[in-house]
Amino acid sequence: MEAVNGLKAALERIVLDPRYHDILAVLKGARNGAVYGTKVRFPHALVMIFLFRSGTLREKAGLVFRATRTHARNLAK
């Protein structure tokens, strides 16, 4: 438990250090873009592909995940 507390304290020092603010802001923006892209694109792609595309269930699932991944990556950039 002591090691966990030490790690937690070290990470907190890094997060609160103004020198790392810019890089942490970039990382936070990338993370938020990926999360938002996934939340928005997955349900949309799921409905649109299952309604309007032909193919097997496996092919459709692959298309849904590919569209979701692409959208999330684009928003994370």
PDB file of N, CA, C and O in Angstrom, chain B, residues numbered from 101:
ATOM      1  N   MET B 101       0.821  -1.189   0.000  1.00  0.00           N
ATOM      2  CA  MET B 101       0.000   0.000   0.000  1.00  0.00           C
ATOM      3  C   MET B 101       0.868   1.256   0.000  1.00  0.00           C
ATOM      4  O   MET B 101       0.490   2.288  -0.555  1.00  0.00           O
ATOM      5  N   GLU B 102       2.020   1.153   0.622  1.00  0.00           N
ATOM      6  CA  GLU B 102       2.941   2.292   0.680  1.00  0.00           C
ATOM      7  C   GLU B 102       3.436   2.657  -0.718  1.00  0.00           C
ATOM      8  O   GLU B 102       3.571   3.836  -1.045  1.00  0.00           O
ATOM      9  N   ALA B 103       3.705   1.643  -1.541  1.00  0.00           N
ATOM     10  CA  ALA B 103       4.175   1.894  -2.907  1.00  0.00           C
ATOM     11  C   ALA B 103       3.097   2.599  -3.728  1.00  0.00           C
ATOM     12  O   ALA B 103       3.399   3.488  -4.524  1.00  0.00           O
ATOM     13  N   VAL B 104       1.861   2.207  -3.535  1.00  0.00           N
ATOM     14  CA  VAL B 104       0.753   2.833  -4.258  1.00  0.00           C
ATOM     15  C   VAL B 104       0.615   4.297  -3.852  1.00  0.00           C
ATOM     16  O   VAL B 104       0.406   5.166  -4.700  1.00  0.00           O
ATOM     17  N   ASN B 105       0.730   4.563  -2.568  1.00  0.00           N
ATOM     18  CA  ASN B 105       0.642   5.947  -2.093  1.00  0.00           C
ATOM     19  C   ASN B 105       1.798   6.792  -2.623  1.00  0.00           C
ATOM     20  O   ASN B 105       1.609   7.959  -2.967  1.00  0.00           O
ATOM     21  N   GLY B 106       2.993   6.205  -2.690  1.00  0.00           N
ATOM     22  CA  GLY B 106       4.146   6.916  -3.239  1.00  0.00           C
ATOM     23  C   GLY B 106       3.957   7.227  -4.717  1.00  0.00           C
ATOM     24  O   GLY B 106       4.266   8.329  -5.171  1.00  0.00           O
ATOM     25  N   LEU B 107       3.452   6.256  -5.460  1.00  0.00           N
ATOM     26  CA  LEU B 107       3.183   6.457  -6.882  1.00  0.00           C
ATOM     27  C   LEU B 107       2.112   7.524  -7.082  1.00  0.00           C
ATOM     28  O   LEU B 107       2.221   8.380  -7.961  1.00  0.00           O
ATOM     29  N   LYS B 108       1.095   7.456  -6.262  1.00  0.00           N
ATOM     30  CA  LYS B 108       0.007   8.437  -6.334  1.00  0.00           C
ATOM     31  C   LYS B 108       0.532   9.851  -6.075  1.00  0.00           C
ATOM     32  O   LYS B 108       0.155  10.792  -6.773  1.00  0.00           O
ATOM     33  N   ALA B 109       1.390   9.998  -5.085  1.00  0.00           N
ATOM     34  CA  ALA B 109       1.969  11.305  -4.762  1.00  0.00           C
ATOM     35  C   ALA B 109       2.854  11.808  -5.905  1.00  0.00           C
ATOM     36  O   ALA B 109       2.823  12.992  -6.241  1.00  0.00           O
ATOM     37  N   ALA B 110       3.636  10.916  -6.499  1.00  0.00           N
ATOM     38  CA  ALA B 110       4.509  11.311  -7.607  1.00  0.00           C
ATOM     39  C   ALA B 110       3.688  11.762  -8.813  1.00  0.00           C
ATOM     40  O   ALA B 110       4.013  12.764  -9.450  1.00  0.00           O
ATOM     41  N   LEU B 111       2.633  11.027  -9.122  1.00  0.00           N
ATOM     42  CA  LEU B 111       1.771  11.409 -10.243  1.00  0.00           C
ATOM     43  C   LEU B 111       1.068  12.735  -9.978  1.00  0.00           C
ATOM     44  O   LEU B 111       0.900  13.549 -10.887  1.00  0.00           O
ATOM     45  N   GLU B 112       0.666  12.945  -8.751  1.00  0.00           N
ATOM     46  CA  GLU B 112       0.009  14.205  -8.397  1.00  0.00           C
ATOM     47  C   GLU B 112       0.969  15.385  -8.557  1.00  0.00           C
ATOM     48  O   GLU B 112       0.566  16.456  -9.013  1.00  0.00           O
ATOM     49  N   ARG B 113       2.232  15.193  -8.184  1.00  0.00           N
ATOM     50  CA  ARG B 113       3.228  16.257  -8.364  1.00  0.00           C
ATOM     51  C   ARG B 113       3.407  16.584  -9.845  1.00  0.00           C
ATOM     52  O   ARG B 113       3.514  17.751 -10.221  1.00  0.00           O
ATOM     53  N   ILE B 114       3.437  15.560 -10.672  1.00  0.00           N
ATOM     54  CA  ILE B 114       3.593  15.775 -12.116  1.00  0.00           C
ATOM     55  C   ILE B 114       2.388  16.524 -12.678  1.00  0.00           C
ATOM     56  O   ILE B 114       2.542  17.468 -13.452  1.00  0.00           O
ATOM     57  N   VAL B 115       1.199  16.102 -12.287  1.00  0.00           N
ATOM     58  CA  VAL B 115      -0.026  16.726 -12.799  1.00  0.00           C
ATOM     59  C   VAL B 115      -0.125  18.185 -12.382  1.00  0.00           C
ATOM     60  O   VAL B 115      -0.609  19.017 -13.150  1.00  0.00           O
ATOM     61  N   LEU B 116       0.321  18.502 -11.190  1.00  0.00           N
ATOM     62  CA  LEU B 116       0.210  19.868 -10.686  1.00  0.00           C
ATOM     63  C   LEU B 116       1.379  20.766 -11.089  1.00  0.00           C
ATOM     64  O   LEU B 116       1.337  21.972 -10.848  1.00  0.00           O
ATOM     65  N   ASP B 117       2.407  20.202 -11.693  1.00  0.00           N
ATOM     66  CA  ASP B 117       3.579  20.979 -12.105  1.00  0.00           C
ATOM     67  C   ASP B 117       3.243  21.794 -13.360  1.00  0.00           C
ATOM     68  O   ASP B 117       2.854  21.223 -14.379  1.00  0.00           O
ATOM     69  N   PRO B 118       3.389  23.111 -13.296  1.00  0.00           N
ATOM     70  CA  PRO B 118       3.047  23.953 -14.455  1.00  0.00           C
ATOM     71  C   PRO B 118       3.877  23.656 -15.708  1.00  0.00           C
ATOM     72  O   PRO B 118       3.445  23.960 -16.820  1.00  0.00           O
ATOM     73  N   ARG B 119       5.047  23.072 -15.540  1.00  0.00           N
ATOM     74  CA  ARG B 119       5.881  22.753 -16.711  1.00  0.00           C
ATOM     75  C   ARG B 119       5.216  21.732 -17.622  1.00  0.00           C
ATOM     76  O   ARG B 119       5.466  21.720 -18.827  1.00  0.00           O
ATOM     77  N   TYR B 120       4.374  20.876 -17.059  1.00  0.00           N
ATOM     78  CA  TYR B 120       3.742  19.811 -17.835  1.00  0.00           C
ATOM     79  C   TYR B 120       2.324  20.164 -18.278  1.00  0.00           C
ATOM     80  O   TYR B 120       1.629  19.327 -18.855  1.00  0.00           O
ATOM     81  N   HIS B 121       1.894  21.387 -18.015  1.00  0.00           N
ATOM     82  CA  HIS B 121       0.510  21.765 -18.313  1.00  0.00           C
ATOM     83  C   HIS B 121       0.167  21.592 -19.794  1.00  0.00           C
ATOM     84  O   HIS B 121      -0.876  21.031 -20.128  1.00  0.00           O
ATOM     85  N   ASP B 122       1.038  22.071 -20.674  1.00  0.00           N
ATOM     86  CA  ASP B 122       0.736  22.037 -22.108  1.00  0.00           C
ATOM     87  C   ASP B 122       0.610  20.611 -22.637  1.00  0.00           C
ATOM     88  O   ASP B 122      -0.349  20.293 -23.339  1.00  0.00           O
ATOM     89  N   ILE B 123       1.565  19.760 -22.307  1.00  0.00           N
ATOM     90  CA  ILE B 123       1.510  18.383 -22.804  1.00  0.00           C
ATOM     91  C   ILE B 123       0.321  17.634 -22.209  1.00  0.00           C
ATOM     92  O   ILE B 123      -0.311  16.828 -22.893  1.00  0.00           O
ATOM     93  N   LEU B 124       0.018  17.891 -20.950  1.00  0.00           N
ATOM     94  CA  LEU B 124      -1.141  17.238 -20.340  1.00  0.00           C
ATOM     95  C   LEU B 124      -2.446  17.736 -20.959  1.00  0.00           C
ATOM     96  O   LEU B 124      -3.403  16.972 -21.075  1.00  0.00           O
ATOM     97  N   ALA B 125      -2.494  19.005 -21.355  1.00  0.00           N
ATOM     98  CA  ALA B 125      -3.683  19.538 -22.025  1.00  0.00           C
ATOM     99  C   ALA B 125      -3.874  18.873 -23.387  1.00  0.00           C
ATOM    100  O   ALA B 125      -5.000  18.576 -23.785  1.00  0.00           O
ATOM    101  N   VAL B 126      -2.774  18.642 -24.098  1.00  0.00           N
ATOM    102  CA  VAL B 126      -2.849  17.959 -25.390  1.00  0.00           C
ATOM    103  C   VAL B 126      -3.344  16.529 -25.199  1.00  0.00           C
ATOM    104  O   VAL B 126      -4.215  16.066 -25.935  1.00  0.00           O
ATOM    105  N   LEU B 127      -2.792  15.836 -24.217  1.00  0.00           N
ATOM    106  CA  LEU B 127      -3.225  14.465 -23.946  1.00  0.00           C
ATOM    107  C   LEU B 127      -4.698  14.411 -23.553  1.00  0.00           C
ATOM    108  O   LEU B 127      -5.431  13.519 -23.980  1.00  0.00           O
ATOM    109  N   LYS B 128      -5.120  15.363 -22.743  1.00  0.00           N
ATOM    110  CA  LYS B 128      -6.521  15.407 -22.325  1.00  0.00           C
ATOM    111  C   LYS B 128      -7.434  15.669 -23.525  1.00  0.00           C
ATOM    112  O   LYS B 128      -8.496  15.058 -23.640  1.00  0.00           O
ATOM    113  N   GLY B 129      -7.031  16.559 -24.405  1.00  0.00           N
ATOM    114  CA  GLY B 129      -7.819  16.840 -25.601  1.00  0.00           C
ATOM    115  C   GLY B 129      -7.919  15.630 -26.511  1.00  0.00           C
ATOM    116  O   GLY B 129      -8.985  15.346 -27.058  1.00  0.00           O
ATOM    117  N   ALA B 130      -6.806  14.911 -26.676  1.00  0.00           N
ATOM    118  CA  ALA B 130      -6.823  13.705 -27.505  1.00  0.00           C
ATOM    119  C   ALA B 130      -7.723  12.642 -26.892  1.00  0.00           C
ATOM    120  O   ALA B 130      -8.495  11.994 -27.598  1.00  0.00           O
ATOM    121  N   ARG B 131      -7.624  12.468 -25.602  1.00  0.00           N
ATOM    122  CA  ARG B 131      -8.464  11.486 -24.920  1.00  0.00           C
ATOM    123  C   ARG B 131      -9.937  11.853 -25.043  1.00  0.00           C
ATOM    124  O   ARG B 131     -10.771  10.998 -25.340  1.00  0.00           O
ATOM    125  N   ASN B 132     -10.258  13.126 -24.816  1.00  0.00           N
ATOM    126  CA  ASN B 132     -11.651  13.556 -24.902  1.00  0.00           C
ATOM    127  C   ASN B 132     -12.186  13.439 -26.326  1.00  0.00           C
ATOM    128  O   ASN B 132     -13.349  13.087 -26.518  1.00  0.00           O
ATOM    129  N   GLY B 133     -11.355  13.729 -27.322  1.00  0.00           N
ATOM    130  CA  GLY B 133     -11.770  13.566 -28.709  1.00  0.00           C
ATOM    131  C   GLY B 133     -12.070  12.122 -29.045  1.00  0.00           C
ATOM    132  O   GLY B 133     -13.054  11.827 -29.723  1.00  0.00           O
ATOM    133  N   ALA B 134     -11.225  11.219 -28.571  1.00  0.00           N
ATOM    134  CA  ALA B 134     -11.447   9.794 -28.826  1.00  0.00           C
ATOM    135  C   ALA B 134     -12.717   9.299 -28.146  1.00  0.00           C
ATOM    136  O   ALA B 134     -13.489   8.547 -28.739  1.00  0.00           O
ATOM    137  N   VAL B 135     -12.931   9.715 -26.917  1.00  0.00           N
ATOM    138  CA  VAL B 135     -14.133   9.286 -26.185  1.00  0.00           C
ATOM    139  C   VAL B 135     -15.382   9.836 -26.856  1.00  0.00           C
ATOM    140  O   VAL B 135     -16.348   9.102 -27.062  1.00  0.00           O
ATOM    141  N   TYR B 136     -15.373  11.114 -27.196  1.00  0.00           N
ATOM    142  CA  TYR B 136     -16.537  11.729 -27.831  1.00  0.00           C
ATOM    143  C   TYR B 136     -16.798  11.099 -29.200  1.00  0.00           C
ATOM    144  O   TYR B 136     -17.944  10.817 -29.547  1.00  0.00           O
ATOM    145  N   GLY B 137     -15.737  10.879 -29.973  1.00  0.00           N
ATOM    146  CA  GLY B 137     -15.887  10.253 -31.281  1.00  0.00           C
ATOM    147  C   GLY B 137     -16.502   8.873 -31.190  1.00  0.00           C
ATOM    148  O   GLY B 137     -17.310   8.491 -32.037  1.00  0.00           O
ATOM    149  N   THR B 138     -16.127   8.129 -30.175  1.00  0.00           N
ATOM    150  CA  THR B 138     -16.683   6.796 -29.979  1.00  0.00           C
ATOM    151  C   THR B 138     -18.142   6.873 -29.562  1.00  0.00           C
ATOM    152  O   THR B 138     -18.976   6.123 -30.070  1.00  0.00           O
ATOM    153  N   LYS B 139     -18.452   7.766 -28.648  1.00  0.00           N
ATOM    154  CA  LYS B 139     -19.833   7.895 -28.174  1.00  0.00           C
ATOM    155  C   LYS B 139     -20.781   8.320 -29.288  1.00  0.00           C
ATOM    156  O   LYS B 139     -21.925   7.868 -29.335  1.00  0.00           O
ATOM    157  N   VAL B 140     -20.320   9.174 -30.174  1.00  0.00           N
ATOM    158  CA  VAL B 140     -21.175   9.689 -31.236  1.00  0.00           C
ATOM    159  C   VAL B 140     -21.259   8.712 -32.403  1.00  0.00           C
ATOM    160  O   VAL B 140     -22.348   8.416 -32.895  1.00  0.00           O
ATOM    161  N   ARG B 141     -20.121   8.220 -32.840  1.00  0.00           N
ATOM    162  CA  ARG B 141     -20.077   7.449 -34.079  1.00  0.00           C
ATOM    163  C   ARG B 141     -20.596   6.027 -33.936  1.00  0.00           C
ATOM    164  O   ARG B 141     -21.249   5.525 -34.850  1.00  0.00           O
ATOM    165  N   PHE B 142     -20.327   5.366 -32.823  1.00  0.00           N
ATOM    166  CA  PHE B 142     -20.721   3.965 -32.694  1.00  0.00           C
ATOM    167  C   PHE B 142     -22.220   3.761 -32.873  1.00  0.00           C
ATOM    168  O   PHE B 142     -22.609   2.935 -33.699  1.00  0.00           O
ATOM    169  N   PRO B 143     -23.093   4.475 -32.136  1.00  0.00           N
ATOM    170  CA  PRO B 143     -24.528   4.229 -32.329  1.00  0.00           C
ATOM    171  C   PRO B 143     -25.001   4.611 -33.735  1.00  0.00           C
ATOM    172  O   PRO B 143     -25.858   3.938 -34.308  1.00  0.00           O
ATOM    173  N   HIS B 144     -24.443   5.687 -34.286  1.00  0.00           N
ATOM    174  CA  HIS B 144     -24.841   6.107 -35.627  1.00  0.00           C
ATOM    175  C   HIS B 144     -24.440   5.060 -36.660  1.00  0.00           C
ATOM    176  O   HIS B 144     -25.250   4.664 -37.498  1.00  0.00           O
ATOM    177  N   ALA B 145     -23.198   4.617 -36.599  1.00  0.00           N
ATOM    178  CA  ALA B 145     -22.719   3.612 -37.548  1.00  0.00           C
ATOM    179  C   ALA B 145     -23.482   2.307 -37.388  1.00  0.00           C
ATOM    180  O   ALA B 145     -23.797   1.643 -38.376  1.00  0.00           O
ATOM    181  N   LEU B 146     -23.775   1.941 -36.165  1.00  0.00           N
ATOM    182  CA  LEU B 146     -24.508   0.700 -35.908  1.00  0.00           C
ATOM    183  C   LEU B 146     -25.851   0.717 -36.623  1.00  0.00           C
ATOM    184  O   LEU B 146     -26.193  -0.231 -37.330  1.00  0.00           O
ATOM    185  N   VAL B 147     -26.605   1.779 -36.443  1.00  0.00           N
ATOM    186  CA  VAL B 147     -27.932   1.875 -37.058  1.00  0.00           C
ATOM    187  C   VAL B 147     -27.823   1.961 -38.574  1.00  0.00           C
ATOM    188  O   VAL B 147     -28.500   1.221 -39.288  1.00  0.00           O
ATOM    189  N   MET B 148     -26.986   2.848 -39.066  1.00  0.00           N
ATOM    190  CA  MET B 148     -26.905   3.067 -40.512  1.00  0.00           C
ATOM    191  C   MET B 148     -26.402   1.828 -41.254  1.00  0.00           C
ATOM    192  O   MET B 148     -26.930   1.487 -42.312  1.00  0.00           O
ATOM    193  N   ILE B 149     -25.413   1.170 -40.725  1.00  0.00           N
ATOM    194  CA  ILE B 149     -24.866  -0.004 -41.410  1.00  0.00           C
ATOM    195  C   ILE B 149     -25.849  -1.162 -41.371  1.00  0.00           C
ATOM    196  O   ILE B 149     -26.010  -1.865 -42.368  1.00  0.00           O
ATOM    197  N   PHE B 150     -26.504  -1.373 -40.244  1.00  0.00           N
ATOM    198  CA  PHE B 150     -27.445  -2.484 -40.173  1.00  0.00           C
ATOM    199  C   PHE B 150     -28.710  -2.210 -40.983  1.00  0.00           C
ATOM    200  O   PHE B 150     -29.364  -3.154 -41.425  1.00  0.00           O
ATOM    201  N   LEU B 151     -29.064  -0.958 -41.185  1.00  0.00           N
ATOM    202  CA  LEU B 151     -30.241  -0.639 -41.992  1.00  0.00           C
ATOM    203  C   LEU B 151     -29.948  -0.649 -43.489  1.00  0.00           C
ATOM    204  O   LEU B 151     -30.762  -1.136 -44.272  1.00  0.00           O
ATOM    205  N   PHE B 152     -28.810  -0.125 -43.890  1.00  0.00           N
ATOM    206  CA  PHE B 152     -28.600   0.159 -45.302  1.00  0.00           C
ATOM    207  C   PHE B 152     -27.464  -0.607 -45.973  1.00  0.00           C
ATOM    208  O   PHE B 152     -27.233  -0.403 -47.165  1.00  0.00           O
ATOM    209  N   ARG B 153     -26.762  -1.457 -45.285  1.00  0.00           N
ATOM    210  CA  ARG B 153     -25.689  -2.228 -45.910  1.00  0.00           C
ATOM    211  C   ARG B 153     -26.068  -3.693 -45.956  1.00  0.00           C
ATOM    212  O   ARG B 153     -26.788  -4.193 -45.091  1.00  0.00           O
ATOM    213  N   SER B 154     -25.581  -4.367 -46.965  1.00  0.00           N
ATOM    214  CA  SER B 154     -25.800  -5.804 -47.028  1.00  0.00           C
ATOM    215  C   SER B 154     -24.513  -6.498 -46.594  1.00  0.00           C
ATOM    216  O   SER B 154     -23.441  -5.894 -46.576  1.00  0.00           O
ATOM    217  N   GLY B 155     -24.638  -7.750 -46.253  1.00  0.00           N
ATOM    218  CA  GLY B 155     -23.483  -8.520 -45.832  1.00  0.00           C
ATOM    219  C   GLY B 155     -23.796  -9.336 -44.595  1.00  0.00           C
ATOM    220  O   GLY B 155     -24.890  -9.262 -44.034  1.00  0.00           O
ATOM    221  N   THR B 156     -22.823 -10.104 -44.191  1.00  0.00           N
ATOM    222  CA  THR B 156     -23.020 -10.943 -43.013  1.00  0.00           C
ATOM    223  C   THR B 156     -22.924 -10.093 -41.753  1.00  0.00           C
ATOM    224  O   THR B 156     -22.487  -8.943 -41.786  1.00  0.00           O
ATOM    225  N   LEU B 157     -23.337 -10.680 -40.659  1.00  0.00           N
ATOM    226  CA  LEU B 157     -23.259  -9.997 -39.370  1.00  0.00           C
ATOM    227  C   LEU B 157     -21.811  -9.635 -39.044  1.00  0.00           C
ATOM    228  O   LEU B 157     -21.537  -8.554 -38.522  1.00  0.00           O
ATOM    229  N   ARG B 158     -20.904 -10.530 -39.348  1.00  0.00           N
ATOM    230  CA  ARG B 158     -19.483 -10.283 -39.086  1.00  0.00           C
ATOM    231  C   ARG B 158     -18.965  -9.106 -39.917  1.00  0.00           C
ATOM    232  O   ARG B 158     -18.233  -8.258 -39.407  1.00  0.00           O
ATOM    233  N   GLU B 159     -19.342  -9.058 -41.187  1.00  0.00           N
ATOM    234  CA  GLU B 159     -18.911  -7.950 -42.049  1.00  0.00           C
ATOM    235  C   GLU B 159     -19.474  -6.620 -41.554  1.00  0.00           C
ATOM    236  O   GLU B 159     -18.767  -5.613 -41.521  1.00  0.00           O
ATOM    237  N   LYS B 160     -20.735  -6.623 -41.174  1.00  0.00           N
ATOM    238  CA  LYS B 160     -21.361  -5.397 -40.671  1.00  0.00           C
ATOM    239  C   LYS B 160     -20.710  -4.941 -39.369  1.00  0.00           C
ATOM    240  O   LYS B 160     -20.473  -3.748 -39.177  1.00  0.00           O
ATOM    241  N   ALA B 161     -20.421  -5.880 -38.480  1.00  0.00           N
ATOM    242  CA  ALA B 161     -19.767  -5.527 -37.216  1.00  0.00           C
ATOM    243  C   ALA B 161     -18.391  -4.928 -37.487  1.00  0.00           C
ATOM    244  O   ALA B 161     -17.990  -3.963 -36.837  1.00  0.00           O
ATOM    245  N   GLY B 162     -17.677  -5.496 -38.440  1.00  0.00           N
ATOM    246  CA  GLY B 162     -16.372  -4.954 -38.806  1.00  0.00           C
ATOM    247  C   GLY B 162     -16.469  -3.539 -39.340  1.00  0.00           C
ATOM    248  O   GLY B 162     -15.637  -2.689 -39.020  1.00  0.00           O
ATOM    249  N   LEU B 163     -17.481  -3.283 -40.152  1.00  0.00           N
ATOM    250  CA  LEU B 163     -17.684  -1.933 -40.685  1.00  0.00           C
ATOM    251  C   LEU B 163     -18.021  -0.941 -39.579  1.00  0.00           C
ATOM    252  O   LEU B 163     -17.544   0.193 -39.593  1.00  0.00           O
ATOM    253  N   VAL B 164     -18.838  -1.363 -38.626  1.00  0.00           N
ATOM    254  CA  VAL B 164     -19.200  -0.491 -37.501  1.00  0.00           C
ATOM    255  C   VAL B 164     -17.953  -0.137 -36.701  1.00  0.00           C
ATOM    256  O   VAL B 164     -17.724   1.034 -36.397  1.00  0.00           O
ATOM    257  N   PHE B 165     -17.156  -1.126 -36.361  1.00  0.00           N
ATOM    258  CA  PHE B 165     -15.960  -0.870 -35.562  1.00  0.00           C
ATOM    259  C   PHE B 165     -14.921  -0.056 -36.333  1.00  0.00           C
ATOM    260  O   PHE B 165     -14.228   0.776 -35.748  1.00  0.00           O
ATOM    261  N   ARG B 166     -14.810  -0.289 -37.637  1.00  0.00           N
ATOM    262  CA  ARG B 166     -13.864   0.485 -38.440  1.00  0.00           C
ATOM    263  C   ARG B 166     -14.289   1.954 -38.504  1.00  0.00           C
ATOM    264  O   ARG B 166     -13.455   2.848 -38.355  1.00  0.00           O
ATOM    265  N   ALA B 167     -15.581   2.204 -38.724  1.00  0.00           N
ATOM    266  CA  ALA B 167     -16.075   3.588 -38.774  1.00  0.00           C
ATOM    267  C   ALA B 167     -15.889   4.275 -37.423  1.00  0.00           C
ATOM    268  O   ALA B 167     -15.508   5.444 -37.360  1.00  0.00           O
ATOM    269  N   THR B 168     -16.160   3.542 -36.346  1.00  0.00           N
ATOM    270  CA  THR B 168     -16.010   4.112 -35.005  1.00  0.00           C
ATOM    271  C   THR B 168     -14.553   4.442 -34.722  1.00  0.00           C
ATOM    272  O   THR B 168     -14.245   5.520 -34.213  1.00  0.00           O
ATOM    273  N   ARG B 169     -13.667   3.531 -35.045  1.00  0.00           N
ATOM    274  CA  ARG B 169     -12.238   3.754 -34.801  1.00  0.00           C
ATOM    275  C   ARG B 169     -11.713   4.942 -35.608  1.00  0.00           C
ATOM    276  O   ARG B 169     -10.962   5.769 -35.092  1.00  0.00           O
ATOM    277  N   THR B 170     -12.112   5.018 -36.866  1.00  0.00           N
ATOM    278  CA  THR B 170     -11.666   6.122 -37.717  1.00  0.00           C
ATOM    279  C   THR B 170     -12.148   7.459 -37.182  1.00  0.00           C
ATOM    280  O   THR B 170     -11.376   8.416 -37.107  1.00  0.00           O
ATOM    281  N   HIS B 171     -13.409   7.530 -36.814  1.00  0.00           N
ATOM    282  CA  HIS B 171     -13.974   8.781 -36.302  1.00  0.00           C
ATOM    283  C   HIS B 171     -13.282   9.184 -34.996  1.00  0.00           C
ATOM    284  O   HIS B 171     -12.919  10.347 -34.819  1.00  0.00           O
ATOM    285  N   ALA B 172     -13.103   8.246 -34.103  1.00  0.00           N
ATOM    286  CA  ALA B 172     -12.461   8.548 -32.821  1.00  0.00           C
ATOM    287  C   ALA B 172     -11.021   9.010 -33.031  1.00  0.00           C
ATOM    288  O   ALA B 172     -10.567   9.944 -32.368  1.00  0.00           O
ATOM    289  N   ARG B 173     -10.306   8.371 -33.938  1.00  0.00           N
ATOM    290  CA  ARG B 173      -8.922   8.771 -34.205  1.00  0.00           C
ATOM    291  C   ARG B 173      -8.855  10.165 -34.815  1.00  0.00           C
ATOM    292  O   ARG B 173      -7.976  10.955 -34.473  1.00  0.00           O
ATOM    293  N   ASN B 174      -9.784  10.466 -35.719  1.00  0.00           N
ATOM    294  CA  ASN B 174      -9.786  11.793 -36.341  1.00  0.00           C
ATOM    295  C   ASN B 174     -10.050  12.882 -35.317  1.00  0.00           C
ATOM    296  O   ASN B 174      -9.427  13.942 -35.369  1.00  0.00           O
ATOM    297  N   LEU B 175     -10.959  12.641 -34.393  1.00  0.00           N
ATOM    298  CA  LEU B 175     -11.243  13.646 -33.374  1.00  0.00           C
ATOM    299  C   LEU B 175     -10.126  13.742 -32.338  1.00  0.00           C
ATOM    300  O   LEU B 175      -9.954  14.782 -31.701  1.00  0.00           O
ATOM    301  N   ALA B 176      -9.376  12.674 -32.171  1.00  0.00           N
ATOM    302  CA  ALA B 176      -8.282  12.691 -31.196  1.00  0.00           C
ATOM    303  C   ALA B 176      -7.044  13.404 -31.736  1.00  0.00           C
ATOM    304  O   ALA B 176      -6.169  13.790 -30.961  1.00  0.00           O
ATOM    305  N   LYS B 177      -6.959  13.583 -33.047  1.00  0.00           N
ATOM    306  CA  LYS B 177      -5.770  14.228 -33.648  1.00  0.00           C
ATOM    307  C   LYS B 177      -5.751  15.704 -33.386  1.00  0.00           C
ATOM    308  O   LYS B 177      -4.829  16.395 -33.817  1.00  0.00           O
TER     309      LYS B 177
END
